[in-house]
Amino acid sequence: MSDGVEIVKQASESRSLHFYANGAFSVDALDIEKNATETCGPDDLESRHGTTPTKSVLSIIRQSRWMMPLVYTHIWLSAAFSLMQPYFPPLADAAGLEAWKYGFFFSAVKVAMLLGSAISERIMALASPRKCYLSGQIGFLLFTTLLGLMFWSPKGSVFLSLCLTLAVIGGFFSTVFLVSAYAVVTSEFPMHTGPIIATMEFLWGVGNMVGTGLGGVLIDAWAYPLPFFVIAALLGLSLPWTTTSKKLSDISVKDARKSPTSEPLKRPRALYKLLIDPVFVIDMVTVMISWIIMGFNEPTLEPHLRQFGLDTAELGGVYMVQFASYTVSSLVVGILCQLKMDAFSAFVGQFLTVFVFLLQGPAPFLSFEASMWMVYLSQVFTGTGMAAQFISGYCHALKHAVARGYSDDIKTTSFISTVVVTSLVFGATLTPPIAGYLVERFGYRNGSMFMFGLLVFWTPVTCFQWMASSCSRQRKKKCDIIT
């Protein structure tokens, strides 16, 4: 998910300029940022991304108890989101749709997520975090329920039209929910945004595993709609907390931005120049490829697995391996990024994804036939590679911007987050229909060579990025020693 969550940082990191009045953070964030910058020089800006204040673990746990309902909601919304990829294609196929046609369903979800990311900031500014969070939760609950009801929908064009409408609803409200959720938790821990976002990514992966595993069991117990109804009901259990929690502010962000202190800020550099920065562009392409892989698998992987005669529980297990790998790897990648190994991690992730389409088909130039052990191994590579591409690419882009002299504030992070989401959605929107056409036209083994070639081509680029980053860091260390 890692599905568009980085865009929420733009709503949550406003701590660098604003005063929070939501009960979770009620001191002047401008003073905090001012004190932080006074103790370090410009050369230390990049290293600030890897620093955190010391604090008692027990104290943090006690302060975090209020987050349990939020964690619960986050997991079950993720579980509902995960039902689409393994279980929607068989329903669409039964409704008479070809793979390239129902690939537009997944594309519509991604486009709606981009729309949601743009509008959510306005909702929080004009309404409140609570209204944003509540509308996202209720909207996605409604989407999940209606998607289950598609089991009784008329087939053909009517089915496709209804599904595309639902895709817009689901994609939009999922992003609205995520924006407000991340804004609340990162405002509660303003100096721990990195670990907090990594933890939320971990929880999203846990929800994906729960959703795919439970979904297969429930479908075997009755039929397609059951997991959608059950998980929607579980998602709704936290609504009483959503409507009453003091941690979700009823004050709009626009009103909360009134700060008691104000100091003139230096004129920022033109952020659009990052779009022609080679390092930044490489990072964005690496990020985009992570969702291109997801977009290729959404309409094609499940039909490819039908040759093994898997029941729905076994099918869910295949996807659960991918989500488990993503979940565990996201924590490992987070540690590597903290240790300033993000460029190396991006290269490793890119390299691993090459083996996904080498084994998953397998590639037509290999003499052996497809088998389940290759499918499971390719899912491990998929989850691990996507986590490394997405997290490392984003972190490296942010650090590079700061190192280039751009201000480490909400304006810079908002711009980078917008470019990240645009890159993700662009790749994920175009890929499903193309993937569906290629696989239907040439078969999975030959059609998947499009992805294999793309990944092989981009791997040396990420290797060069890693080596250049290592050389730059070594030069900086030598300069520090000399000075």
Rosetta blueprint (number, residue, H / E / L):
1 M L
2 S L
3 D L
4 G L
5 V H
6 E H
7 I H
8 V H
9 K H
10 Q H
11 A H
12 S H
13 E H
14 S H
15 R H
16 S H
17 L L
18 H L
19 F E
20 Y L
21 A L
22 N L
23 G L
24 A L
25 F L
26 S L
27 V L
28 D E
29 A H
30 L H
31 D H
32 I H
33 E H
34 K H
35 N H
36 A H
37 T H
38 E H
39 T L
40 C L
41 G L
42 P H
43 D H
44 D H
45 L L
46 E H
47 S H
48 R H
49 H H
50 G H
51 T L
52 T L
53 P L
54 T L
55 K L
56 S L
57 V H
58 L H
59 S H
60 I H
61 I H
62 R H
63 Q H
64 S L
65 R H
66 W H
67 M H
68 M H
69 P H
70 L H
71 V H
72 Y H
73 T H
74 H H
75 I H
76 W H
77 L H
78 S H
79 A H
80 A H
81 F H
82 S H
83 L L
84 M H
85 Q H
86 P H
87 Y H
88 F H
89 P H
90 P H
91 L H
92 A H
93 D H
94 A H
95 A L
96 G L
97 L L
98 E L
99 A H
100 W H
101 K H
102 Y H
103 G H
104 F H
105 F H
106 F H
107 S H
108 A H
109 V H
110 K H
111 V H
112 A H
113 M H
114 L H
115 L H
116 G H
117 S H
118 A H
119 I H
120 S H
121 E H
122 R H
123 I H
124 M H
125 A H
126 L H
127 A L
128 S L
129 P H
130 R H
131 K H
132 C H
133 Y H
134 L H
135 S H
136 G H
137 Q H
138 I H
139 G H
140 F H
141 L H
142 L H
143 F H
144 T H
145 T H
146 L H
147 L H
148 G H
149 L H
150 M H
151 F H
152 W H
153 S L
154 P L
155 K L
156 G L
157 S H
158 V H
159 F H
160 L H
161 S H
162 L H
163 C H
164 L H
165 T H
166 L H
167 A H
168 V H
169 I H
170 G H
171 G H
172 F H
173 F H
174 S H
175 T H
176 V H
177 F H
178 L H
179 V H
180 S H
181 A H
182 Y H
183 A H
184 V H
185 V H
186 T H
187 S H
188 E H
189 F L
190 P L
191 M L
192 H L
193 T H
194 G H
195 P H
196 I H
197 I H
198 A H
199 T H
200 M H
201 E H
202 F H
203 L H
204 W H
205 G H
206 V H
207 G H
208 N H
209 M H
210 V H
211 G H
212 T H
213 G H
214 L H
215 G H
216 G H
217 V H
218 L H
219 I H
220 D H
221 A H
222 W L
223 A L
224 Y L
225 P H
226 L H
227 P H
228 F H
229 F H
230 V H
231 I H
232 A H
233 A H
234 L H
235 L H
236 G H
237 L L
238 S L
239 L H
240 P H
241 W H
242 T H
243 T H
244 T H
245 S L
246 K L
247 K L
248 L L
249 S L
250 D L
251 I L
252 S L
253 V H
254 K H
255 D H
256 A H
257 R L
258 K L
259 S L
260 P L
261 T L
262 S L
263 E L
264 P L
265 L L
266 K L
267 R L
268 P L
269 R L
270 A L
271 L H
272 Y H
273 K H
274 L H
275 L H
276 I H
277 D L
278 P H
279 V H
280 F H
281 V H
282 I H
283 D H
284 M H
285 V H
286 T H
287 V H
288 M H
289 I H
290 S H
291 W H
292 I H
293 I H
294 M H
295 G H
296 F H
297 N H
298 E H
299 P H
300 T H
301 L H
302 E H
303 P H
304 H H
305 L H
306 R H
307 Q H
308 F H
309 G L
310 L L
311 D L
312 T H
313 A H
314 E H
315 L H
316 G H
317 G H
318 V H
319 Y H
320 M H
321 V H
322 Q H
323 F H
324 A H
325 S H
326 Y H
327 T H
328 V H
329 S H
330 S H
331 L H
332 V H
333 V H
334 G H
335 I H
336 L H
337 C H
338 Q H
339 L L
340 K L
341 M L
342 D H
343 A H
344 F H
345 S H
346 A H
347 F H
348 V H
349 G H
350 Q H
351 F H
352 L H
353 T H
354 V H
355 F H
356 V H
357 F H
358 L H
359 L H
360 Q L
361 G L
362 P L
363 A L
364 P L
365 F L
366 L L
367 S L
368 F L
369 E L
370 A L
371 S L
372 M H
373 W H
374 M H
375 V H
376 Y H
377 L H
378 S H
379 Q H
380 V H
381 F H
382 T H
383 G H
384 T H
385 G H
386 M H
387 A H
388 A H
389 Q H
390 F H
391 I H
392 S H
393 G H
394 Y H
395 C H
396 H H
397 A H
398 L H
399 K H
400 H H
401 A H
402 V H
403 A H
404 R L
405 G L
406 Y L
407 S L
408 D L
409 D L
410 I H
411 K H
412 T H
413 T H
414 S H
415 F H
416 I H
417 S H
418 T H
419 V H
420 V H
421 V H
422 T H
423 S H
424 L H
425 V H
426 F H
427 G H
428 A H
429 T H
430 L H
431 T H
432 P H
433 P H
434 I H
435 A H
436 G H
437 Y H
438 L H
439 V H
440 E H
441 R H
442 F H
443 G L
444 Y H
445 R H
446 N H
447 G H
448 S L
449 M H
450 F H
451 M H
452 F H
453 G H
454 L H
455 L H
456 V H
457 F H
458 W H
459 T H
460 P H
461 V H
462 T H
463 C H
464 F H
465 Q H
466 W H
467 M H
468 A H
469 S H
470 S H
471 C H
472 S H
473 R H
474 Q H
475 R H
476 K H
477 K H
478 K H
479 C H
480 D H
481 I H
482 I H
483 T L
